Amino acid sequence: MRFAYADPPYFGQGAKRYGFPQWDSRERHFELVNLLVAEYPDGWALSCNRADLRWLLPHCPESAR
């Protein structure tokens, strides 16, 4: 089994807090989720702002945190 945990800069905070402006694009976050889904079919976890869950993972349950 292979599992992954990703903790990228929160959306909109990449440049301001960490010097990684590429993380201020939704496309970069979608790329990461797609990579996790493809490479870790047994499971994965992603740290993000709860307010971003609806656009990042549209099928995510409303109660997810």
C-alpha positions, 0 to 999 in steps of 0.5 A: 500500500502507498499513501501520501500526505501533501501540505502545500502553501494554502491557496493565495498564500504562496508568494506572500508567505513562502516565496512560491507564487506558482501556488497562488494559481488554482491550476497548480492545486488541481495538478497536485490533486490529480497527481495524488489521485493517480500516484496514490490510489490507496489513499492520500490527505491534503492540507488546505483551507476549509473554505477552498474545499468546494472548488478544489474537491467539488465532490467532497462532502459538505461536512469535510474538514 
